[in-house]
Amino acid sequence: MISRHHLETLTEPVIEWTIRLCGISAIIFVFGIFFFVFREGVDFLFHKLDLVEFFTSPKWYPTSVSHKRYGVLALMAGTASVTILAMVIAVPFGLGAAIFVSEFCSPKLKETFKIVIELLAAIPSVVWGFIGLTIMNELIIDLFNAPIGLTVLNGGIILALMSVPIIVSIGEDALKAVPDSYREAAEALGATRWQVVYKVLLPAAKNGLLAAVLLGVARAIGETMAVLMATGHAVRIPHGVLDSVRTLTATIAAELGEAPVHSDHYQVLFLIGVLLFSITFVVNLTADLIVKGIRQK
Amino acid sequence: MARQQDANIVNSNPHLPGPDTGSFQNPASRNAILFTETPLARRKRLAENMAKGLFLLMTLLIVIPLILIVFYLFYKASPVLSLDFLLTNPARGMRAGGIWAAFLGTIYLVLISLLVSAPIGVLAAVYLNEYARDNWLTRIINLAVVNLAGVPSIVHALFGVGAFVLFARMGRSILAASLTLAIMTLPVIIAATKEALGAVPMAFREACWNVGATRWQTIRRIVLPNSISGILTGIILQVSRAAGETAPIMFTGAVFYKAISEGDIFAYGLFDQCMALSMHLFTISTQVPNVPEAIPYGTAVVLLGTVLLVNLLAIALRVYLRSRKKW
């Protein structure tokens, strides 16, 4: 027994330090991601890149022999158009479903819906992309008489379906976080359930619902495979929902394989990665601060 | 799990009728026996029903297309779905044959990433739940976990290329791809484990400390055994997430085509490149012309089926646990 006791007093500090190290691993990884992605593009950023052109030119000709141009405006417009369309669809539906599941549903139905929505969230993005490429493509060609179905509309609908589960689950958490005394007070005054939702819950939970929407936006901006397959690979600023576009994420996925290691093109792709990392970082941080704000109240 | 308990408490509160009792939803109808409905009550009732109908419609519009799509995929894939499809290699430029090499590759990637992310993720959650005080470091760690979950998958791919393939000189290999996947799926395990550890009552720990156990002894003998099933749920979800990802493995280890011997489960080495189901689906549906229609559908169904089954397993485990929880 004594030797075992000694062994445990010896191993305990080792184990505790291992646990501490694992605890801070998330910080290490986030910094690691930024560091290693930035490192691959940093040379080009400081020596060759014209930042004004990078952000304001829609000309993306990375493989042209004589006129190489690295402007990401068209790619950002692609990301923005698909994300905005996705949110126009996903926000009302997601919040509507969150309200229904949280306030109007019997407990049994609620469990069923939550399971289905969890399964919806589990569908891999490449399967969504495949659905966009086949089913949605044909539907859009038939319905709109369009020459090609791989468009902003296609990508927007697919991304909407992908971000809805996040909006529903975070939105439902936000509604659940409203104290029951609020509901009881409103009900005691004779309010119907819809009046409780509209006059009491929505104002009380608006920060949490905003955070839900922001996390949906972050998901939509960062999504890669689905938009790569569903939006049709045309680098241009779209004029309508039936135009093909290409997003920031899809550009990296499509071109990284062909860009020679450490070439200018390769480094610019890593800089787009830094840009994406920064955008999603800010969006996630904002959402997190909003949620924290609620908890402190 | 704690959330569910809250919901139960709400519903068992006698002062607050549940949504299925009817008396609350429609107060006007009960009163109608004694009083005639006033215009205001009528408007209220109509608005209530309209709102409820609208929200139900919205929920159904999310749920029903999903079910239709899944059935349609199965229908289109039915000509090729068989055990042979799973166990033979792709043939004739991926225009015939099965998906064995891709299926085995996915299993390798998932298992190796799990070996890395499960211990780190569980210990990170142990730190956050059992050791960390409420200070700035803990807040930054939590923030880092949230952000790690939010980093786009293609940025994880760039990180994998920069850190593992180039910097650590692993080259494009199963190891590099698995490590990339491991870091990407770490937040899933941390979140699930934290929830499981948080559900263990504080009294259990206090009782253990009182008989002289150290912090780690308490964790190993009391906290972990009591939360093992919740941790398992997190691990299962990690598997489903890792199996479905495409972007992080595209440039770190997965290849378009690689022939391996059929039926040999040790066909890949740690530093080999491999095929993967998700990557294979992407390749045959976008890069290879004239693939018979059923093959990509079949691949999609195998991938989707695997992921959904694994998730259902996690859900079933959770429901089972909730039913037999002792405290």
Boltz contact constraints between the chains, C-beta under 6 A:
constraints:
  - contact:
      token1: [A, 12]
      token2: [B, 214]
      max_distance: 6.0
  - contact:
      token1: [A, 12]
      token2: [B, 216]
      max_distance: 6.0
  - contact:
      token1: [A, 15]
      token2: [B, 216]
      max_distance: 6.0
  - contact:
      token1: [A, 19]
      token2: [B, 123]
      max_distance: 6.0
  - contact:
      token1: [A, 19]
      token2: [B, 126]
      max_distance: 6.0
  - contact:
      token1: [A, 19]
      token2: [B, 127]
      max_distance: 6.0
  - contact:
      token1: [A, 22]
      token2: [B, 120]
      max_distance: 6.0
  - contact:
      token1: [A, 22]
      token2: [B, 123]
      max_distance: 6.0
  - contact:
      token1: [A, 22]
      token2: [B, 124]
      max_distance: 6.0
  - contact:
      token1: [A, 23]
      token2: [B, 124]
      max_distance: 6.0
  - contact:
      token1: [A, 23]
      token2: [B, 127]
      max_distance: 6.0
  - contact:
      token1: [A, 25]
      token2: [B, 120]
      max_distance: 6.0
  - contact:
      token1: [A, 25]
      token2: [B, 124]
      max_distance: 6.0
  - contact:
      token1: [A, 26]
      token2: [B, 141]
      max_distance: 6.0
  - contact:
      token1: [A, 26]
      token2: [B, 144]
      max_distance: 6.0
  - contact:
      token1: [A, 26]
      token2: [B, 145]
      max_distance: 6.0
  - contact:
      token1: [A, 26]
      token2: [B, 148]
      max_distance: 6.0
  - contact:
      token1: [A, 27]
      token2: [B, 141]
      max_distance: 6.0
  - contact:
      token1: [A, 27]
      token2: [B, 144]
      max_distance: 6.0
  - contact:
      token1: [A, 29]
      token2: [B, 148]
      max_distance: 6.0
  - contact:
      token1: [A, 29]
      token2: [B, 183]
      max_distance: 6.0
  - contact:
      token1: [A, 30]
      token2: [B, 144]
      max_distance: 6.0
  - contact:
      token1: [A, 30]
      token2: [B, 147]
      max_distance: 6.0
  - contact:
      token1: [A, 30]
      token2: [B, 148]
      max_distance: 6.0
  - contact:
      token1: [A, 33]
      token2: [B, 159]
      max_distance: 6.0
  - contact:
      token1: [A, 36]
      token2: [B, 159]
      max_distance: 6.0
  - contact:
      token1: [A, 36]
      token2: [B, 162]
      max_distance: 6.0
  - contact:
      token1: [A, 36]
      token2: [B, 163]
      max_distance: 6.0
  - contact:
      token1: [A, 37]
      token2: [B, 158]
      max_distance: 6.0
  - contact:
      token1: [A, 37]
      token2: [B, 159]
      max_distance: 6.0
  - contact:
      token1: [A, 37]
      token2: [B, 162]
      max_distance: 6.0
  - contact:
      token1: [A, 40]
      token2: [B, 162]
      max_distance: 6.0
  - contact:
      token1: [A, 93]
      token2: [B, 58]
      max_distance: 6.0
  - contact:
      token1: [A, 93]
      token2: [B, 62]
      max_distance: 6.0
  - contact:
      token1: [A, 96]
      token2: [B, 55]
      max_distance: 6.0
  - contact:
      token1: [A, 96]
      token2: [B, 58]
      max_distance: 6.0
  - contact:
      token1: [A, 97]
      token2: [B, 58]
      max_distance: 6.0
  - contact:
      token1: [A, 97]
      token2: [B, 59]
      max_distance: 6.0
  - contact:
      token1: [A, 97]
      token2: [B, 62]
      max_distance: 6.0
  - contact:
      token1: [A, 99]
      token2: [B, 55]
      max_distance: 6.0
  - contact:
      token1: [A, 100]
      token2: [B, 55]
      max_distance: 6.0
  - contact:
      token1: [A, 100]
      token2: [B, 56]
      max_distance: 6.0
  - contact:
      token1: [A, 100]
      token2: [B, 59]
      max_distance: 6.0
  - contact:
      token1: [A, 104]
      token2: [B, 52]
      max_distance: 6.0
  - contact:
      token1: [A, 104]
      token2: [B, 55]
      max_distance: 6.0
  - contact:
      token1: [A, 106]
      token2: [B, 19]
      max_distance: 6.0
  - contact:
      token1: [A, 106]
      token2: [B, 20]
      max_distance: 6.0
  - contact:
      token1: [A, 115]
      token2: [B, 315]
      max_distance: 6.0
  - contact:
      token1: [A, 116]
      token2: [B, 63]
      max_distance: 6.0
  - contact:
      token1: [A, 119]
      token2: [B, 308]
      max_distance: 6.0
  - contact:
      token1: [A, 119]
      token2: [B, 311]
      max_distance: 6.0
  - contact:
      token1: [A, 120]
      token2: [B, 66]
      max_distance: 6.0
  - contact:
      token1: [A, 122]
      token2: [B, 240]
      max_distance: 6.0
  - contact:
      token1: [A, 122]
      token2: [B, 307]
      max_distance: 6.0
  - contact:
      token1: [A, 122]
      token2: [B, 311]
      max_distance: 6.0
  - contact:
      token1: [A, 124]
      token2: [B, 244]
      max_distance: 6.0
  - contact:
      token1: [A, 124]
      token2: [B, 278]
      max_distance: 6.0
  - contact:
      token1: [A, 124]
      token2: [B, 307]
      max_distance: 6.0
  - contact:
      token1: [A, 126]
      token2: [B, 246]
      max_distance: 6.0
  - contact:
      token1: [A, 126]
      token2: [B, 278]
      max_distance: 6.0
  - contact:
      token1: [A, 126]
      token2: [B, 281]
      max_distance: 6.0
  - contact:
      token1: [A, 126]
      token2: [B, 282]
      max_distance: 6.0
  - contact:
      token1: [A, 127]
      token2: [B, 300]
      max_distance: 6.0
  - contact:
      token1: [A, 127]
      token2: [B, 304]
      max_distance: 6.0
  - contact:
      token1: [A, 130]
      token2: [B, 281]
      max_distance: 6.0
  - contact:
      token1: [A, 130]
      token2: [B, 285]
      max_distance: 6.0
  - contact:
      token1: [A, 130]
      token2: [B, 300]
      max_distance: 6.0
  - contact:
      token1: [A, 131]
      token2: [B, 69]
      max_distance: 6.0
  - contact:
      token1: [A, 133]
      token2: [B, 285]
      max_distance: 6.0
  - contact:
      token1: [A, 164]
      token2: [B, 62]
      max_distance: 6.0
  - contact:
      token1: [A, 192]
      token2: [B, 44]
      max_distance: 6.0
  - contact:
      token1: [A, 192]
      token2: [B, 48]
      max_distance: 6.0
  - contact:
      token1: [A, 194]
      token2: [B, 47]
      max_distance: 6.0
  - contact:
      token1: [A, 194]
      token2: [B, 48]
      max_distance: 6.0
  - contact:
      token1: [A, 194]
      token2: [B, 51]
      max_distance: 6.0
  - contact:
      token1: [A, 218]
      token2: [B, 150]
      max_distance: 6.0
  - contact:
      token1: [A, 222]
      token2: [B, 152]
      max_distance: 6.0
  - contact:
      token1: [A, 224]
      token2: [B, 153]
      max_distance: 6.0
  - contact:
      token1: [A, 224]
      token2: [B, 154]
      max_distance: 6.0
  - contact:
      token1: [A, 224]
      token2: [B, 247]
      max_distance: 6.0
  - contact:
      token1: [A, 225]
      token2: [B, 246]
      max_distance: 6.0
  - contact:
      token1: [A, 225]
      token2: [B, 247]
      max_distance: 6.0
  - contact:
      token1: [A, 249]
      token2: [B, 152]
      max_distance: 6.0
  - contact:
      token1: [A, 249]
      token2: [B, 154]
      max_distance: 6.0
  - contact:
      token1: [A, 252]
      token2: [B, 154]
      max_distance: 6.0
  - contact:
      token1: [A, 253]
      token2: [B, 154]
      max_distance: 6.0
  - contact:
      token1: [A, 253]
      token2: [B, 247]
      max_distance: 6.0
  - contact:
      token1: [A, 256]
      token2: [B, 251]
      max_distance: 6.0
  - contact:
      token1: [A, 270]
      token2: [B, 158]
      max_distance: 6.0
  - contact:
      token1: [A, 273]
      token2: [B, 155]
      max_distance: 6.0
  - contact:
      token1: [A, 273]
      token2: [B, 158]
      max_distance: 6.0
  - contact:
      token1: [A, 276]
      token2: [B, 152]
      max_distance: 6.0
  - contact:
      token1: [A, 276]
      token2: [B, 155]
      max_distance: 6.0
  - contact:
      token1: [A, 277]
      token2: [B, 155]
      max_distance: 6.0
  - contact:
      token1: [A, 280]
      token2: [B, 150]
      max_distance: 6.0
  - contact:
      token1: [A, 280]
      token2: [B, 152]
      max_distance: 6.0
  - contact:
      token1: [A, 281]
      token2: [B, 147]
      max_distance: 6.0
  - contact:
      token1: [A, 284]
      token2: [B, 146]
      max_distance: 6.0
  - contact:
      token1: [A, 284]
      token2: [B, 147]
      max_distance: 6.0
  - contact:
      token1: [A, 284]
      token2: [B, 150]
      max_distance: 6.0
  - contact:
      token1: [A, 288]
      token2: [B, 146]
      max_distance: 6.0
